[in-house]
């Protein structure tokens, strides 16, 4: 069987108002994340799928991100199969941080990629 290549983008291509879907686990999210991102850990993804479809229902694209791109690739593939406009973020949070894009924490401490 042939599968279509997984849609992916570079962190520089994510618009400031883009919907970032962070699928990392809670400890990774707590260390640092994209401000305004939707956090749905991969381990909870199927159970919380409705939250994701609700967030992207407005005809926008989901930019799916994890630490380096492996987990987000799996989630992106699942979303695309469900008819959701989703793209995997190449390099994940490490690339985001490396590009100097801003990160935040919920408690105000310095953000880093765990």
N, C-alpha and C positions, 0 to 999 in steps of 0.2 A: 504494500500500500504506500502511496505517496501522501505525505502530509505537507500542507502549505507551510512555508517558513513562518516562524513565530514573529509577529510584529514587535519590533523593539525600537527604542529611541535612546539617544544620548541625553544625559542630564541637562545639557545646555538647551535642548529642544523643548523642555517642559515649561509651559507658560506660567507666569507668576500666579495666575488664578486657576491653574490646572488642578484637577482632582487627583491628589496623590493617595494611593491605597497602599498602606504599609502593612505587610503580612508577617512582620517579625514578631517574636514573642515579647511578653510584657517587660522582661528585664532589658531587652534591647531597646524597646520603645522608650523606657524610662531614662536610659542613658542619653538619648538624643534623637530627635525626629524633626521632620519637616513641619513647620507651623501650619495648622489647618488641615493636616493629613487625616484621613480616615484610617483608624487602627483596627484591623480585623486580623488577629493572628491566624496563620495558616492552620493551626491545630483546631481553631473554632470556625473555620471558614464555611463549611457546608451548613452548619447550624445557624450561622449569621448571614447567609447568602442574601436574604431579603433586605438587610441593611445596605448591602452593596448595590443591589439593583435599584433600590430607592434613591441612592445617592447619584447614580449615573443615569437615572431615568430622564433627566432634562436634556437628553441628546448630547451629553458631553462625553468625553473620553476619560477612561480611568488609566492613570499612569501607575502601574503596579511595581512596588519596590520592596526588596528585602536587603540583606547585608551586601551580597555580591551579585545576585541575579538568579540563583538556582531555584529557590522556593517561589520567587515571583514569576519565574518562567512557567512553573507548573500551574500556578493560579491563573496566569494570563491565558494559558492554553484552555483551562477549564472555562473561564469567562467567555472567550471567543466561541467555544463550542456551544455556549448558552445564548449566543447572539449579542453579547455585550461588547461594545467598542472598547477594547482594552489593549494596552501595549506594555511590554516588559521594559523596565528601565535598565539599560546596560550598565553593569558595574554597581548597581544599587546604591546604598547609603555611602559606601566607601568612595564611589565616584562622585556622589553629591558633595561630600565633605571635601574631596580632593579638588573639586571645581570651585571651592570657596562659597558654595551656596549656603544660606543661613539655616541653622538648626536651633531648636529650643528644647527645654525640658519643662516638665510640669511644675517642678519645685524651684526653678530659677537658678539651679546650679549650672556650671559650664557644661555644654553639650559635647558629647563625643560618640563615636560609633563603636558599639560593643560587638 
